[in-house]
């Protein structure tokens, strides 16, 4: 309930929505950074250490309060920042540039390479971070590992499933689609049953979502071999996903409004949007923004490309990293580890809706591990627990991912305006991404 | 020797008076511009796939400028603000002048109230204004769009062909009142004898406007036009705030937005600096070009 009230927004509060729209888009992250050991301020016994921590994750304030209450020697001062994509990273990069960065910060998995390229993160291996490895889900731990060094402590991820309005589906005699073919059929049926209703929107301005769909289809956009990056955004798998949505768009059976925007929230409330392929943390978005639809939603596994298979993907996911310039790295590391593994802390974060825990066995016995009244009494996190085990964990990110997202956003938006298609947007983004990497002076190859 | 010392003292005096200005000018103007220009001719090179091998800044001459000028999105953004300016500047100046003349007309009632009402939007920060108008543009939420649909008019105020003019509407709403105030202040300085003389000559209200008020309003009109040209090129907050609710605003919708994204999203500070310098040059050329044009046409005004 606390999650619901915390996230509730009135439909009229555009100001609030615009400011916080993407607060939860990737509700899991973290960062860490510090100077070289040589410039560290030594801590005398009994001295109180102050740490600054930048984060936007809901529930993190309560976890920090708990830490401060139980750790009188290390005081963490939480400073709330906008979610990464809405300016949080811009603020961090500017702070790093001016040498005024906080000790710790929230960094999403896909951003870790960008921050490394800016020389913004502290190598935590030097401070014994490797011993924490067993406490986390392995693939999430690997998101912060480059070479033999650990640069981030994982916090949460976003295994994906299908949220849908079970009441409306039942009314119209539609089964939750198990495959993407069925999804396309359901899209037509829903729009035929009610001309105002759509199966979902294609959020042209949110390519992170599209990326997750390509991830599920088996695409591997990026890889690294020695110091040469490989870029394969326009692989057949991605083009298949783009063509799929091109088809639905041309049939006008999906909406094309932006997600996490007022119109979209309204559509969630009124049933104009009847389903959402999203990450586990989407539960808090729906229950927080459409509280009056309690009991009408349910969760099914993500639609599959091959009938009977069971492949999911990850959307969002973030870590706690120590930023370059941190004065007390060992203490910062200690806090980052506590924040993301201590059962009390994890539970507070879960209640806030931060996503799927990165700590091993974080789900079992947590507040997620029980039936939910909002989702009609379904123990819906079982679906995500299963999805979490079905993610291709070899996915890698490049240091210029934000630019890639922008190319895709711009291309998708142009397609909506009648210039090109989603497929051509993907092909264009491939070329532009190669250019981005070359611009940074990095080596790039295309093709496998 | 005896005569040289006093002369030097005399020569130094003007500098002493100008020094505070020069200092401020250097600190607040020349230095940042110089820094931006310097940044725009440098670039960073990284070693290793993740830059873990270190990075160093190198001199690249005009590479960033050629990159910026060969970027279609950036060029389109410049074209877009020029189109915007071509419409916005005349509309803004005509509207402001019209409102100012109405306020100034002898028969206007409630002048103080209307002056305050026109000026009020200027007190609202651009970001808040954009949020406010954004609310009125989003279909399904906006009483405006819904009301028009009930009347049978279906408009998409955030669509590809309309959103630029939706932004123009916000900008006009925000700044027209400010320009009105500047123009009204100029109108107040016109001596009453001129009106009296015009009346005695039998001039109609329209003739008074045409032959007395407008010519004397010229300096203020030029000023507001230059302000509007510069403000238009700097278009930033409105598209940035509307971006999340419109699918038609891309990351390089205006040159300023493009520079912002290059700097803070893509970490290309040097390319962003080049784009910013290009934008400053465009604003310089256009506003001084306008002044040259005006002065050539009627130097005595």
Contacts between the chains, C-beta under 8 A, distances in Angstrom:
chain1	res1	chain2	res2	distance
A	11	B	141	6.4
A	12	B	135	7.4
A	12	B	141	7.4
A	14	B	131	5.8
A	14	B	132	8.0
A	14	B	134	6.0
A	14	B	135	4.0
A	14	B	138	7.3
A	14	B	141	7.2
A	15	B	128	7.5
A	15	B	131	4.8
A	15	B	132	8.0
A	15	B	135	7.9
A	18	B	131	5.6
A	18	B	134	6.8
A	18	B	241	6.5
A	18	B	244	6.0
A	18	B	245	7.3
A	21	B	244	5.6
A	22	B	244	7.7
A	87	B	264	7.8
A	89	B	264	7.6
A	89	B	265	7.5
A	90	B	264	3.5
A	90	B	265	6.8
A	93	B	264	6.4
A	93	B	267	6.5
A	94	B	264	7.1
A	97	B	269	7.9
A	113	B	50	5.8
A	114	B	267	6.9
A	116	B	50	4.6
A	116	B	51	6.5
A	116	B	52	6.7
A	117	B	46	6.2
A	117	B	50	5.8
A	117	B	51	4.1
A	117	B	55	8.0
A	117	B	267	7.5
A	118	B	51	7.5
A	118	B	267	6.2
A	119	B	51	6.4
A	119	B	54	8.0
A	119	B	55	6.6
A	146	B	50	5.8
A	146	B	52	7.2
A	147	B	52	7.1
A	204	B	247	4.9
A	205	B	243	7.3
A	205	B	244	7.0
A	205	B	247	6.2
A	224	B	49	5.1
A	226	B	49	7.4
A	227	B	48	5.0
A	227	B	49	4.2
A	227	B	53	7.7
A	228	B	49	7.0
A	229	B	49	6.1
A	256	B	247	6.4
A	257	B	247	7.2
A	258	B	244	6.1
A	258	B	245	6.2
A	258	B	246	7.3
A	258	B	247	6.0
A	260	B	244	7.1
A	261	B	138	7.2
A	261	B	244	5.4
A	261	B	245	4.7
A	262	B	135	7.3
A	262	B	138	5.1
A	262	B	140	7.9
A	262	B	141	4.8
A	262	B	245	6.5
A	263	B	138	4.9
A	263	B	139	6.0
A	263	B	140	4.8
A	263	B	141	5.9
A	263	B	245	7.0
A	266	B	140	4.8
A	266	B	141	5.6
A	267	B	140	6.8
A	272	B	140	7.6
A	399	B	50	6.3
A	399	B	51	7.2
A	400	B	266	6.8
A	400	B	267	8.0
A	402	B	265	4.8
A	402	B	266	6.1
A	403	B	265	7.1
A	403	B	266	4.5
A	406	B	251	4.5
A	406	B	261	6.7
A	406	B	265	6.6
A	406	B	266	7.5
A	409	B	250	6.9
A	409	B	251	6.6
A	410	B	73	6.8
A	410	B	250	4.1
A	410	B	251	5.8
A	410	B	252	7.4
A	413	B	247	4.9
A	413	B	248	6.4
A	413	B	249	7.8
A	413	B	250	5.5
A	414	B	250	7.2
A	416	B	160	7.7
A	416	B	247	5.0
A	416	B	248	7.7
A	417	B	159	7.7
A	417	B	160	3.6
A	417	B	247	7.6
A	417	B	248	5.9
A	418	B	160	7.2
A	436	B	266	7.2
A	439	B	67	7.6
A	439	B	268	7.1
A	439	B	271	7.9
A	440	B	44	7.4
A	440	B	45	8.0
A	440	B	46	5.8
A	440	B	51	7.9
A	441	B	44	7.4
A	441	B	45	3.9
A	441	B	46	5.2
A	442	B	46	6.2
A	442	B	49	6.5
A	443	B	49	7.4
